[in-house]
Amino acid sequence: MKTIRVNAYEVALVFKKGAYQRILKEGKYWFWGNETVKIYNVTQPFNAPVELNILLQDTDLADALHVVDVKDNEIVLHYENGLLKQVLTAGRYTFWKSVIQYDFVRADISKVEITENIDRATLQHRLLTSYVRSYSIDSFEQGVLFIDGKFVQTLTSGVYFWWKNGISIIVGKQDMRKQQVEVNGQEILTKDKAALRINAWAQYKVNDIEKSLVQNKDFSNQLYAIFQLALREYIGAMPFDELLEKKESITPYILETVKAKTEALGVEVVGFGIRDIILPGDVKEIMNQVLIAEKKAQANTIMRREETASTRSLLNTAKLMDENAMLWKLKEMEYVEKIAEKISSISVNGNGVLIDQLKQILVSQK
């Protein structure tokens, strides 16, 4: 006879000649035959010593076990007391029903969308990194989702999770903020064959990501070409002199010309401007000569105008002095006063006639 004690949190399985007989709960047991007893800790997973389906024919044993069957296209999240313990892949797993609270969440990973009730923190858990793929879209971005090469939907800002499997997922992202394209170094001939080099810029915003990324390829290159051609069309239709006179009209013309084409790209143009118009060396020299000649002509015109005004003023003064003897006398005294300011002393030599003459000049006649 042999004695077997089954302690708390233990169970025992009895086998006779390799065949399962029964399950034993906590207690003390005596055996007289050739039975074999295997004791298991109910806080640990159960590994069946024989085919599990044979053991499950015993309803008492079946009621004491959690049996989890996981298919090839599934995973099962195994929780113990509310904490994620492990991820169960394809196979059969058994756990004893005990003081440990077991929970199992089944997920079909053959699809893309995560429709199971699994929170974000769990999806980012280290145990799930090999089963979940994630994409982040910032607040200033939008995205487009392609599944197996087919456009599915537009994505707004946020974090997205999908099951990782053989299905191809591509997310294209686009910055939705205002951006700028440089249209520099454009060698363009005017209508009268003057070669100019133009540096320009344009500002734009993507307002339809489906058009810009799904319906068009490399929309930024297309946008550059649209501005380049519009600029060449405007410059090539004008003579050089007219272009310089109407350069302020370039911006509204370009904006109006490219509007329909940029809308087809899903883009809204919000600004355009010419940074530089660079002239060839010989044209620049000619322009400088023209400018100098114009300035000289302006200076000569101003000088002639001033001379005419001065002459007219002198003529008017002479007429007034001729008509008014007193004004003539005042003018004489003004000049004498100016001469006197320059002289510190006067020595006069001569006879009485000279004295009388000075007296006539300096002393008013009554």
KOLRO-987344 format. One record per residue: x, y, z of N, C-alpha, C, O in turn. Coordinates in steps of 0.05 Angstrom, whole numbers, padded with zeros to 5 digits, always signed. Layout:
N
XYZXYZXYZXYZ
...
END
This chain:
366
+00017-00024+00000+00000+00000+00000+00018+00025+00000+00038+00026+00013
+00010+00045-00015+00024+00070-00015+00005+00093-00010-00019+00091-00017
+00016+00114+00002-00001+00137+00009+00008+00161-00009+00031+00166-00013
-00012+00175-00019-00008+00199-00036-00023+00222-00023-00047+00220-00017
-00009+00244-00019-00022+00268-00008-00023+00289-00030-00002+00296-00042
-00047+00299-00034-00051+00321-00054-00055+00347-00038-00075+00349-00024
-00037+00365-00040-00039+00390-00024-00057+00410-00037-00068+00406-00060
-00062+00432-00022-00077+00454-00033-00064+00464-00059-00039+00464-00060
-00079+00473-00078-00070+00483-00104-00055+00462-00120-00038+00468-00137
-00063+00436-00115-00052+00414-00131-00075+00396-00139-00096+00395-00126
-00071+00382-00161-00089+00360-00169-00072+00337-00177-00048+00340-00183
-00084+00313-00177-00069+00290-00185-00085+00274-00205-00109+00272-00204
-00071+00262-00224-00083+00244-00244-00073+00216-00239-00049+00211-00236
-00092+00197-00239-00086+00169-00233-00086+00154-00259-00105+00155-00274
-00064+00139-00263-00061+00122-00287-00057+00093-00278-00043+00088-00258
-00068+00074-00292-00064+00046-00287-00056+00032-00312-00071+00030-00332
-00031+00022-00312-00019+00010-00335-00020+00029-00359-00025+00021-00382
-00015+00055-00353-00014+00076-00374-00041+00087-00382-00042+00106-00397
-00063+00076-00371-00089+00086-00379-00100+00104-00357-00097+00099-00333
-00111+00126-00366-00122+00146-00347-00146+00135-00332-00163+00122-00344
-00146+00140-00305-00168+00129-00288-00186+00152-00278-00210+00151-00282
-00174+00171-00263-00191+00191-00251-00173+00215-00242-00148+00214-00243
-00186+00237-00233-00173+00260-00222-00177+00261-00192-00198+00255-00182
-00156+00269-00178-00157+00272-00149-00153+00301-00141-00135+00314-00150
-00171+00311-00123-00168+00338-00112-00153+00336-00086-00141+00316-00080
-00152+00358-00071-00137+00360-00046-00146+00338-00027-00170+00333-00023
-00127+00324-00014-00133+00303+00006-00111+00282+00007-00090+00285-00005
-00117+00261+00023-00097+00239+00027-00110+00214+00016-00133+00208+00021
-00094+00199+00000-00104+00176-00014-00086+00152-00011-00061+00154-00008
-00098+00126-00010-00083+00102-00007-00087+00084-00032-00109+00082-00042
-00066+00073-00041-00067+00056-00064-00054+00029-00058-00033+00027-00046
-00068+00006-00068-00057-00021-00063-00047-00034-00088-00033-00054-00087
-00055-00023-00111-00048-00036-00136-00023-00024-00148-00006-00012-00135
-00022-00026-00175+00000-00015-00191-00007+00011-00204+00002+00017-00226
-00024+00027-00191-00031+00054-00202-00007+00073-00201+00011+00072-00183
-00006+00091-00221+00014+00112-00222-00001+00139-00218-00021+00144-00231
+00010+00156-00201-00003+00182-00195+00016+00204-00203+00039+00205-00195
+00005+00223-00219+00020+00247-00227+00007+00271-00215-00017+00276-00218
+00023+00287-00200+00013+00311-00186+00020+00336-00202+00043+00339-00212
+00001+00354-00204+00005+00379-00219-00002+00403-00202-00020+00403-00185
+00013+00425-00206+00008+00450-00193-00012+00465-00209-00008+00471-00233
-00035+00472-00197-00057+00484-00213-00051+00513-00220-00066+00525-00235
-00030+00525-00209-00023+00552-00217-00005+00552-00242+00003+00574-00251
+00002+00529-00252+00019+00527-00276+00003+00515-00299-00016+00500-00295
+00011+00521-00324-00003+00509-00347-00001+00479-00346+00017+00467-00335
-00021+00466-00357-00022+00436-00356-00012+00425-00383-00022+00432-00404
+00007+00407-00381+00017+00393-00404+00008+00364-00402+00017+00349-00385
-00010+00356-00420-00022+00329-00418+00000+00308-00423+00015+00309-00442
+00000+00288-00405+00020+00266-00409+00011+00246-00431+00028+00231-00441
-00015+00247-00438-00025+00230-00460-00042+00247-00478-00045+00271-00473
-00054+00235-00497-00071+00249-00515-00093+00264-00500-00108+00252-00484
-00095+00291-00504-00113+00308-00488-00142+00300-00492-00158+00301-00474
-00149+00291-00517-00177+00284-00522-00186+00261-00505-00209+00259-00498
-00167+00243-00498-00174+00220-00481-00180+00230-00453-00199+00221-00440
-00163+00249-00443-00167+00259-00416-00194+00275-00414-00207+00275-00393
-00201+00289-00435-00224+00306-00434-00250+00291-00434-00272+00302-00430
-00248+00264-00439-00272+00248-00437-00282+00246-00408-00306+00240-00403
-00264+00251-00390-00272+00253-00361-00284+00280-00356-00269+00300-00358
-00310+00282-00351-00322+00308-00347-00311+00323-00323-00310+00348-00324
-00303+00309-00302-00291+00323-00279-00265+00336-00287-00260+00359-00279
-00249+00322-00302-00224+00334-00311-00229+00357-00331-00215+00378-00330
-00248+00354-00349-00254+00374-00369-00264+00400-00355-00258+00422-00363
-00280+00396-00333-00290+00420-00318-00268+00434-00303-00270+00457-00296
-00246+00420-00298-00224+00432-00283-00204+00446-00301-00184+00458-00291
-00208+00446-00327-00188+00457-00346-00200+00479-00363-00224+00478-00371
-00183+00499-00370-00188+00517-00393-00173+00505-00417-00149+00502-00416
-00188+00499-00438-00176+00489-00462-00178+00510-00484-00200+00519-00490
-00156+00518-00494-00155+00540-00515-00144+00528-00541-00121+00520-00542
-00161+00527-00561-00152+00518-00588-00147+00543-00605-00165+00559-00609
-00124+00545-00617-00116+00568-00633-00111+00558-00662-00095+00540-00666
-00126+00569-00681-00123+00561-00709-00099+00574-00722-00085+00591-00710
-00093+00566-00747-00069+00576-00761-00070+00606-00766-00050+00619-00765
-00094+00616-00771-00096+00645-00777-00104+00662-00753-00114+00684-00756
-00099+00651-00729-00107+00665-00705-00084+00668-00685-00064+00654-00687
-00087+00687-00667-00071+00688-00643-00091+00692-00620-00113+00702-00624
-00083+00684-00596-00099+00688-00572-00082+00702-00551-00060+00693-00544
-00093+00725-00541-00079+00739-00520-00086+00727-00493-00110+00726-00486
-00066+00718-00479-00070+00703-00454-00064+00723-00431-00042+00732-00427
-00085+00728-00415-00083+00746-00392-00085+00730-00366-00100+00711-00364
-00069+00737-00347-00070+00726-00320-00074+00749-00300-00057+00767-00298
-00097+00748-00286-00104+00769-00267-00103+00797-00280-00094+00816-00268
-00113+00798-00304-00115+00824-00318-00090+00833-00333-00090+00854-00345
-00068+00818-00331-00043+00825-00344-00037+00807-00367-00040+00783-00365
-00028+00819-00389-00021+00803-00413+00004+00786-00406+00025+00796-00401
+00000+00760-00408+00021+00741-00401+00037+00732-00425+00061+00731-00425
+00022+00724-00446+00035+00714-00470+00015+00715-00494-00009+00719-00490
+00026+00711-00517+00010+00709-00542+00011+00680-00551+00033+00669-00556
-00012+00668-00553-00014+00639-00561-00018+00638-00591-00036+00650-00602
+00000+00623-00604-00002+00619-00633-00016+00592-00638-00026+00580-00619
-00016+00583-00663-00031+00560-00671-00023+00536-00654+00000+00530-00650
-00044+00522-00643-00039+00499-00625-00061+00496-00605-00081+00511-00605
-00057+00477-00585-00077+00473-00564-00063+00477-00537-00041+00467-00533
-00076+00493-00520-00065+00500-00494-00085+00494-00472-00109+00497-00476
-00075+00485-00449-00092+00478-00427-00082+00491-00401-00057+00491-00396
-00100+00502-00386-00094+00515-00360-00113+00506-00339-00137+00502-00345
-00104+00502-00315-00121+00493-00293-00138+00517-00284-00129+00540-00282
-00163+00511-00278-00180+00531-00265-00173+00533-00236-00175+00513-00221
-00164+00556-00228-00154+00559-00200-00158+00587-00190-00175+00602-00200
-00142+00595-00171-00144+00622-00160-00135+00643-00180-00142+00666-00177
-00120+00635-00200-00112+00654-00221-00135+00659-00240-00148+00640-00250
-00140+00684-00245-00162+00692-00263-00151+00693-00292-00134+00710-00299
-00160+00674-00308-00150+00673-00336-00171+00686-00354-00195+00683-00351
-00160+00701-00374-00177+00713-00395-00163+00708-00422-00138+00709-00423
-00179+00704-00442-00167+00698-00469-00182+00715-00489-00207+00715-00491
-00167+00730-00505-00178+00746-00527-00168+00735-00553-00144+00734-00559
-00187+00726-00569-00181+00714-00595-00180+00735-00617-00198+00752-00618
-00161+00733-00635-00158+00752-00657-00152+00738-00683-00135+00720-00684
-00167+00746-00704-00162+00735-00730-00142+00753-00745-00148+00776-00752
-00117+00743-00748-00096+00759-00760-00094+00755-00790-00074+00764-00803
-00113+00741-00802-00113+00737-00831-00124+00762-00846-00120+00764-00870
-00137+00780-00831-00147+00804-00843-00129+00827-00835-00110+00824-00820
-00136+00851-00846-00119+00875-00840-00130+00890-00816-00115+00897-00798
-00156+00896-00817-00168+00913-00796-00168+00898-00769-00173+00874-00768
-00162+00913-00747-00163+00902-00720-00191+00908-00709-00196+00930-00699
-00209+00889-00712-00237+00893-00703-00241+00883-00675-00262+00889-00663
-00222+00868-00663-00225+00858-00636-00223+00880-00616-00211+00901-00621
-00234+00875-00593-00234+00895-00571-00207+00894-00556-00204+00883-00535
-00187+00906-00569-00160+00907-00558-00152+00936-00556-00152+00950-00576
-00144+00945-00533-00138+00973-00529-00110+00980-00542-00095+00963-00548
-00106+01006-00544-00081+01016-00558-00056+01008-00542-00036+01001-00554
-00057+01010-00516-00034+01003-00500-00026+00974-00505-00002+00968-00506
-00045+00956-00507-00039+00928-00512-00027+00924-00540-00008+00909-00544
-00038+00939-00560-00027+00936-00587+00002+00945-00589+00016+00937-00607
+00010+00963-00571+00038+00972-00571+00055+00956-00551+00079+00963-00548
+00044+00935-00539+00060+00918-00521+00081+00903-00536+00078+00896-00559
+00104+00898-00522+00126+00885-00535+00119+00857-00545+00131+00848-00565
+00101+00844-00532+00093+00817-00541+00078+00817-00567+00077+00796-00580
+00067+00840-00576+00052+00841-00600+00067+00855-00623+00055+00858-00645
+00092+00863-00619+00106+00877-00640+00109+00861-00666+00109+00873-00687
+00110+00835-00664+00114+00819-00688+00087+00813-00702+00087+00800-00723
+00065+00821-00690+00039+00816-00701+00024+00841-00710+00004+00839-00724
+00033+00864-00702+00019+00889-00707+00038+00909-00721+00061+00911-00714
+00027+00922-00741+00042+00944-00755+00027+00970-00750+00002+00971-00750
+00042+00991-00746+00029+01017-00739+00041+01039-00757+00064+01038-00765
+00024+01060-00762+00033+01083-00777+00023+01108-00762+00000+01109-00752
+00040+01128-00761+00033+01153-00748+00031+01175-00768+00049+01178-00785
+00010+01191-00766+00006+01214-00784+00004+01239-00767-00014+01241-00750
+00021+01258-00770+00022+01282-00754-00002+01301-00759-00016+01297-00779
-00005+01321-00741-00028+01338-00743-00028+01355-00769-00049+01364-00778
-00005+01360-00781-00003+01376-00805-00002+01359-00830+00004+01369-00852
-00008+01333-00827-00007+01314-00850-00034+01301-00855-00051+01301-00838
-00036+01290-00879-00057+01271-00885-00044+01247-00900-00022+01250-00910
-00058+01225-00900-00047+01201-00912-00067+01187-00930-00091+01191-00928
-00057+01170-00948-00074+01153-00965-00066+01124-00960-00042+01118-00959
-00086+01107-00957-00081+01079-00950-00085+01061-00975-00106+01062-00988
-00065+01045-00982-00066+01026-01003-00064+00998-00991-00045+00992-00976
-00083+00980-00997-00082+00953-00989-00081+00935-01013-00098+00935-01030
-00059+00919-01015-00054+00903-01038-00054+00919-01064-00064+00911-01085
-00043+00944-01062-00041+00962-01085-00066+00977-01092-00066+00992-01112
-00087+00973-01077-00112+00987-01083-00117+01009-01063-00115+01005-01039
-00124+01033-01073-00130+01055-01055-00156+01049-01040-00176+01041-01052
-00155+01053-01013-00177+01046-00996-00190+01070-00984-00214+01074-00985
-00174+01088-00971-00185+01111-00958-00164+01132-00952-00140+01127-00955
-00174+01156-00945-00157+01178-00936-00155+01177-00906-00175+01173-00892
-00131+01181-00896-00126+01180-00867-00120+01208-00856-00104+01223-00868
-00133+01216-00835-00127+01241-00822-00106+01236-00800-00096+01214-00798
-00099+01257-00785-00078+01255-00766-00085+01235-00744-00109+01233-00736
-00065+01220-00734-00070+01200-00713-00051+01176-00716-00033+01177-00734
-00055+01156-00700-00039+01131-00701-00057+01109-00709-00079+01105-00698
-00049+01093-00729-00065+01072-00740-00051+01045-00736-00026+01043-00738
-00067+01024-00730-00056+00997-00725-00070+00977-00744-00094+00979-00748
-00054+00959-00755-00065+00937-00772-00050+00912-00765-00027+00912-00756
-00063+00889-00769-00049+00863-00765-00027+00860-00786-00030+00868-00809
-00006+00849-00777+00017+00844-00795+00015+00816-00807+00016+00796-00793
+00011+00815-00833+00008+00789-00847+00018+00792-00875+00033+00811-00882
+00010+00774-00892+00020+00774-00920+00006+00795-00937+00014+00798-00960
-00013+00809-00927-00027+00830-00942-00010+00855-00943-00001+00865-00922
-00006+00866-00967+00011+00890-00969-00004+00915-00961-00027+00920-00970
+00008+00931-00944-00003+00957-00936+00018+00979-00941+00041+00977-00933
+00009+01000-00955+00026+01023-00961+00011+01048-00953-00012+01051-00960
+00024+01065-00937+00012+01090-00929+00029+01113-00940+00052+01116-00934
+00016+01129-00958+00030+01153-00968+00021+01177-00952-00002+01182-00948
+00041+01193-00943+00035+01216-00927+00042+01242-00942+00061+01242-00958
+00027+01263-00937+00031+01289-00950+00029+01311-00930+00010+01313-00914
+00048+01329-00930+00048+01353-00913+00027+01372-00924+00028+01380-00948
+00008+01380-00907-00015+01397-00916-00009+01427-00911-00027+01443-00916
+00014+01433-00900+00021+01461-00895+00028+01476-00921+00033+01464-00942
+00029+01503-00919+00038+01519-00942+00067+01513-00949+00084+01512-00931
+00072+01508-00975+00099+01501-00984+00107+01520-01007+00091+01535-01018
+00133+01518-01013+00144+01536-01034+00160+01520-01054+00175+01503-01047
+00156+01527-01080+00172+01515-01101+00188+01537-01114+00177+01559-01120
+00213+01532-01119+00231+01551-01132+00233+01546-01162+00238+01523-01170
+00228+01566-01178+00231+01564-01207+00254+01582-01215+00250+01605-01224
+00278+01572-01213+00302+01588-01216+00317+01581-01242+00314+01560-01253
+00333+01601-01251+00351+01597-01273+00337+01592-01300+00346+01576-01316
+00314+01605-01304+00299+01601-01329+00310+01619-01351+00307+01643-01350
+00323+01607-01371+00333+01622-01394+00311+01625-01414+00302+01606-01427
+00301+01650-01418+00277+01655-01435+00283+01677-01454+00295+01697-01447
+00274+01674-01479+00277+01695-01500+00251+01711-01501+00229+01700-01502
+00253+01738-01501+00230+01755-01505+00222+01755-01534+00235+01742-01551
+00200+01768-01540+00190+01769-01568+00210+01781-01587+00212+01772-01610
+00226+01800-01577+00247+01812-01595+00274+01800-01591+00295+01812-01596
+00275+01775-01581+00299+01758-01579+00319+01767-01559+00343+01761-01561
+00310+01781-01538+00328+01788-01516+00328+01764-01497+00307+01756-01487
+00352+01755-01491+00355+01731-01473+00355+01741-01444+00372+01757-01436
+00336+01731-01428+00334+01738-01400+00337+01713-01383+00331+01691-01391
+00346+01718-01358+00347+01696-01339+00328+01703-01316+00332+01724-01303
+00308+01686-01311+00287+01692-01291+00289+01674-01267+00292+01649-01270
+00288+01685-01243+00286+01670-01219+00259+01676-01206+00254+01700-01200
+00242+01656-01201+00215+01661-01190+00210+01641-01168+00225+01622-01164
+00188+01645-01153+00179+01627-01132+00149+01626-01133+00135+01643-01143
+00138+01604-01122+00109+01600-01119+00103+01586-01093+00118+01569-01084
+00082+01594-01080+00073+01582-01055+00046+01567-01060+00029+01577-01075
+00044+01544-01048+00020+01527-01053+00013+01511-01029+00030+01507-01011
-00011+01500-01029-00021+01482-01008-00035+01459-01022-00050+01462-01041
-00030+01434-01011-00045+01411-01021-00072+01411-01007-00073+01409-00982
-00094+01412-01022-00121+01412-01010-00137+01387-01018-00159+01383-01007
-00126+01370-01035-00140+01345-01042-00118+01324-01045-00106+01321-01066
-00113+01309-01023-00091+01290-01023-00096+01266-01042-00078+01254-01053
-00122+01260-01047-00128+01238-01065-00119+01245-01094-00108+01228-01108
-00124+01270-01102-00115+01278-01129-00085+01279-01130-00073+01270-01150
-00072+01290-01110-00043+01295-01111-00027+01270-01110-00006+01267-01123
-00036+01250-01094-00020+01226-01090-00031+01201-01104-00015+01183-01112
-00057+01200-01109-00069+01176-01121-00072+01180-01151-00065+01162-01167
-00083+01203-01159-00089+01207-01188-00065+01219-01203-00066+01219-01228
-00045+01228-01189-00022+01240-01203+00004+01228-01191+00005+01222-01167
+00024+01226-01208+00050+01216-01199+00070+01240-01198+00071+01255-01217
+00084+01242-01176+00104+01264-01173+00091+01291-01179+00101+01306-01197
+00070+01297-01165+00055+01322-01170+00073+01347-01167+00068+01367-01180
+00093+01346-01150+00111+01369-01146+00127+01375-01171+00131+01398-01178
+00136+01354-01186+00150+01359-01211+00130+01370-01232+00138+01387-01248
+00106+01360-01232+00086+01371-01251+00080+01400-01244+00077+01417-01262
+00079+01407-01219+00074+01434-01211+00096+01453-01220+00091+01475-01230
+00121+01444-01217+00144+01460-01227+00141+01465-01257+00146+01487-01266
+00135+01444-01272+00132+01447-01301+00110+01466-01309+00112+01481-01328
+00088+01465-01294+00065+01483-01300+00074+01513-01297+00068+01529-01314
+00088+01519-01275+00097+01547-01271+00118+01554-01292+00119+01577-01302
+00136+01536-01298+00157+01541-01318+00145+01548-01345+00153+01567-01358
+00126+01533-01354+00114+01537-01381+00097+01563-01381+00098+01578-01401
+00083+01568-01359+00067+01593-01358+00085+01618-01359+00079+01637-01372
+00108+01616-01345+00127+01638-01345+00139+01642-01373+00142+01665-01382
+00146+01621-01386+00157+01623-01413+00137+01634-01433+00143+01650-01451
+00112+01626-01429+00091+01636-01447+00087+01666-01444+00084+01680-01464
+00088+01676-01420+00084+01705-01415+00108+01720-01425+00105+01740-01440
+00133+01712-01418+00157+01727-01426+00160+01726-01456+00167+01747-01468
+00156+01703-01469+00160+01701-01497+00141+01716-01515+00146+01720-01538
+00119+01725-01503+00099+01740-01519+00102+01770-01518+00087+01784-01530
+00123+01780-01504+00126+01809-01501+00154+01818-01510+00174+01803-01505
+00156+01841-01522+00182+01853-01527+00195+01861-01500+00181+01863-01479
+00221+01865-01500+00236+01870-01476+00226+01895-01462+00222+01895-01438
+00224+01917-01477+00216+01943-01464+00188+01941-01452+00183+01951-01430
+00170+01928-01466+00142+01925-01456+00142+01908-01431+00127+01912-01412
+00159+01887-01430+00161+01870-01407+00169+01885-01382+00158+01881-01360
+00189+01903-01385+00198+01919-01363+00176+01938-01353+00174+01943-01329
+00160+01948-01371+00139+01966-01364+00116+01952-01349+00103+01963-01332
+00111+01926-01357+00088+01912-01347+00096+01888-01328+00081+01869-01326
+00119+01890-01316+00128+01868-01299+00110+01863-01275+00109+01841-01265
+00095+01883-01267+00076+01879-01244+00053+01861-01252+00039+01850-01235
+00047+01859-01278+00025+01842-01287+00032+01813-01290+00014+01796-01296
+00057+01806-01285+00065+01778-01287+00051+01760-01267+00040+01739-01274
+00050+01769-01242+00038+01753-01221+00009+01746-01226+00002+01722-01225
-00009+01766-01230-00037+01758-01235-00040+01741-01260-00058+01724-01261
-00024+01745-01280-00026+01729-01304-00019+01699-01298-00034+01681-01306
+00003+01695-01284+00012+01668-01278-00009+01654-01260-00016+01631-01265
-00019+01668-01240-00038+01656-01221-00063+01647-01236-00074+01626-01231
-00072+01664-01255-00097+01657-01270-00092+01635-01289-00109+01618-01294
-00068+01634-01301-00061+01614-01322-00059+01586-01310-00068+01567-01322
-00047+01584-01286-00041+01558-01275-00064+01547-01258-00063+01524-01249
-00085+01563-01253-00105+01556-01233-00119+01529-01240-00120+01511-01223
-00128+01526-01264-00143+01501-01272-00124+01477-01271-00133+01456-01262
-00100+01480-01280-00081+01458-01281-00073+01449-01253-00071+01425-01247
-00069+01468-01235-00060+01461-01207-00084+01449-01192-00079+01432-01174
-00108+01457-01198-00132+01445-01185-00134+01415-01192-00142+01399-01176
-00126+01408-01217-00126+01380-01225-00105+01364-01210-00107+01339-01208
-00085+01377-01199-00065+01364-01182-00073+01363-01153-00058+01352-01136
-00096+01375-01146-00104+01376-01118-00089+01397-01102-00086+01395-01078
-00080+01418-01116-00063+01438-01104-00076+01466-01108-00087+01472-01129
-00074+01482-01087-00083+01510-01088-00059+01528-01087-00044+01528-01068
-00055+01545-01108-00033+01564-01109-00041+01589-01093-00062+01601-01099
-00025+01597-01074-00031+01619-01057-00013+01643-01062-00018+01665-01050
+00007+01640-01078+00025+01663-01083+00045+01657-01105+00054+01634-01109
+00054+01678-01119+00074+01676-01140+00089+01702-01142+00077+01724-01139
+00115+01701-01147+00130+01726-01150+00156+01722-01166+00166+01699-01167
+00166+01744-01178+00191+01744-01192+00212+01754-01173+00210+01776-01163
+00232+01738-01168+00254+01746-01150+00275+01763-01165+00284+01784-01155
+00283+01754-01189+00303+01768-01204+00297+01766-01234+00287+01746-01244
+00304+01788-01249+00305+01788-01278+00334+01796-01285+00342+01819-01282
+00350+01776-01294+00378+01781-01299+00383+01785-01328+00375+01768-01345
+00395+01808-01335+00400+01815-01363+00428+01805-01372+00446+01803-01355
+00431+01799-01398+00458+01792-01408+00476+01817-01405+00467+01839-01402
+00503+01812-01405+00522+01834-01401+00519+01857-01420+00520+01880-01412
+00516+01851-01446+00515+01873-01466+00489+01888-01463+00488+01913-01466
+00467+01874-01457+00441+01888-01454+00442+01905-01428+00431+01927-01428
+00455+01895-01408+00457+01910-01383+00473+01936-01387+00467+01957-01377
+00495+01934-01404+00511+01958-01409+00495+01978-01425+00496+02002-01419
+00479+01969-01444+00463+01987-01460+00442+02001-01442+00437+02025-01444
+00430+01985-01424+00410+01996-01406+00422+02018-01388+00410+02038-01382
+00447+02013-01379+00461+02032-01362+00466+02058-01378+00463+02080-01367
+00474+02055-01403+00479+02079-01419+00453+02095-01424+00453+02119-01422
+00431+02080-01429+00405+02094-01432+00397+02108-01407+00387+02131-01408
+00402+02096-01384+00395+02108-01359+00411+02133-01354+00401+02154-01345
+00437+02132-01360+00455+02155-01356+00446+02178-01374+00444+02201-01366
+00439+02171-01400+00430+02192-01418+00404+02204-01409+00401+02229-01411
+00386+02188-01399+00361+02199-01389+00365+02217-01365+00353+02238-01363
+00383+02210-01347+00389+02227-01324+00402+02253-01332+00396+02274-01321
+00420+02251-01352+00433+02276-01361+00412+02294-01374+00413+02318-01369
+00395+02283-01390+00374+02299-01403+00356+02312-01382+00349+02336-01384
+00350+02297-01361+00333+02308-01339+00348+02331-01325+00336+02352-01319
+00375+02327-01321+00390+02348-01308+00392+02373-01325+00389+02395-01314
+00396+02370-01351+00397+02393-01369+00370+02408-01369+00369+02433-01369
+00348+02393-01370+00322+02406-01369+00318+02422-01344+00307+02444-01345
+00326+02411-01321+00324+02425-01296+00341+02450-01296+00332+02471-01286
+00366+02448-01306+00383+02472-01307+00371+02494-01324+00372+02517-01317
+00361+02486-01348+00349+02506-01365+00324+02518-01352+00320+02542-01355
+00309+02503-01339+00286+02513-01325+00294+02533-01303+00280+02554-01300
+00315+02527-01288+00324+02545-01268+00335+02571-01279+00331+02593-01269
+00350+02569-01302+00361+02592-01315+00339+02611-01325+00340+02635-01322
+00319+02598-01337+00296+02614-01347+00282+02629-01324+00275+02652-01326
+00278+02615-01302+00265+02627-01279+00282+02650-01268+00271+02671-01260
+00309+02646-01267+00326+02667-01257+00326+02692-01275+00325+02714-01265
+00327+02687-01301+00326+02709-01320+00300+02724-01318+00299+02749-01319
+00278+02709-01316+00252+02722-01313+00250+02739-01288+00238+02760-01288
+00262+02729-01267+00262+02744-01241+00278+02770-01244+00270+02791-01234
+00302+02768-01258+00318+02793-01262+00303+02813-01279+00304+02837-01274
+00289+02803-01300+00275+02821-01317+00253+02835-01302+00249+02860-01305
+00239+02821-01285+00217+02833-01269+00229+02854-01250+00217+02875-01246
+00252+02848-01238+00264+02867-01220+00273+02892-01234+00269+02915-01225
+00285+02889-01259+00293+02912-01274+00270+02930-01281+00272+02955-01280
+00247+02918-01289+00223+02934-01296+00214+02950-01272+00207+02973-01275
+00213+02937-01249+00204+02951-01224+00223+02975-01217+00214+02996-01210
+00249+02969-01220+00268+02990-01213+00267+03013-01233+00271+03037-01225
+00261+03007-01258+00259+03028-01278+00235+03046-01274+00235+03070-01280
+00214+03034-01262+00189+03049-01258+00189+03063-01231+00172+03081-01227
+00207+03056-01213+00206+03067-01186+00234+03075-01177+00251+03058-01172
+00239+03102-01176+00266+03112-01169+00273+03104-01141+00297+03099-01135
+00254+03104-01123+00260+03097-01095+00270+03068-01093+00288+03063-01077
+00257+03050-01108+00266+03022-01108+00295+03020-01118+00311+03004-01108
+00301+03037-01138+00329+03037-01148+00348+03046-01127+00369+03034-01123
+00340+03066-01112+00357+03076-01090+00361+03055-01069+00383+03052-01058
+00339+03041-01062+00341+03020-01041+00360+02998-01050+00375+02987-01034
+00358+02992-01076+00376+02971-01086+00405+02979-01084+00422+02963-01078
+00410+03005-01090+00438+03015-01087+00447+03013-01058+00470+03004-01053
+00430+03021-01040+00437+03020-01012+00441+02990-01003+00459+02985-00986
+00426+02972-01014+00430+02944-01006+00457+02934-01015+00471+02919-01000
+00465+02942-01039+00492+02933-01049+00514+02947-01033+00535+02935-01028
+00510+02973-01026+00530+02987-01010+00533+02973-00983+00555+02970-00973
+00510+02965-00972+00511+02952-00945+00526+02925-00947+00542+02919-00929
+00521+02910-00969+00536+02885-00972+00565+02890-00976+00582+02874-00966
+00573+02912-00990+00601+02918-00994+00613+02926-00967+00636+02919-00961
+00598+02942-00951+00608+02951-00925+00613+02928-00906+00631+02930-00890
+00597+02907-00908+00601+02884-00890+00627+02870-00895+00638+02858-00877
+00638+02873-00919+00663+02860-00926+00687+02878-00920+00710+02868-00922
+00682+02903-00913+00705+02923-00909+00706+02932-00881+00685+02940-00870
+00729+02930-00868+00732+02939-00840+00737+02969-00838+00728+02981-00818
+00751+02981-00858+00755+03010-00857+00758+03021-00885+00765+03006-00903
+00752+03047-00888+00753+03060-00915+00770+03085-00912+00765+03103-00895
+00790+03087-00929+00807+03112-00930+00800+03126-00956+00802+03115-00978
+00792+03152-00954+00783+03168-00977+00803+03191-00981+00808+03206-00963
+00814+03193-01004+00832+03215-01012+00820+03229-01036+00812+03216-01056
+00819+03255-01035+00809+03269-01058+00799+03297-01050+00801+03305-01027
+00789+03311-01069+00780+03338-01064+00751+03338-01055+00740+03317-01051
+00739+03360-01052+00712+03363-01042+00691+03351-01059+00669+03344-01050
+00698+03348-01085+00678+03336-01103+00672+03308-01095+00649+03299-01096
+00693+03291-01088+00689+03263-01080+00672+03261-01055+00655+03243-01053
+00677+03279-01036+00662+03279-01011+00633+03285-01017+00615+03272-01005
+00628+03303-01035+00600+03309-01041+00586+03286-01055+00563+03281-01050
+00601+03271-01071+00589+03248-01084+00582+03226-01064+00560+03214-01067
+00600+03221-01045+00593+03201-01025+00570+03209-01008+00553+03193-01000
+00569+03234-01002+00547+03244-00986+00521+03241-01000+00500+03235-00988
+00522+03245-01027+00497+03241-01043+00488+03212-01042+00464+03206-01043
+00507+03194-01041+00500+03165-01041+00490+03156-01014+00470+03141-01012
+00503+03165-00992+00498+03154-00966+00476+03169-00951+00463+03158-00933
+00473+03194-00958+00453+03211-00943+00429+03215-00960+00431+03224-00983
+00406+03208-00949+00382+03212-00964+00376+03241-00969+00381+03258-00952
+00365+03246-00992+00358+03274-01000+00330+03280-00992+00312+03264-00997
+00326+03302-00978+00300+03311-00970+00288+03329-00991+00265+03338-00987
END
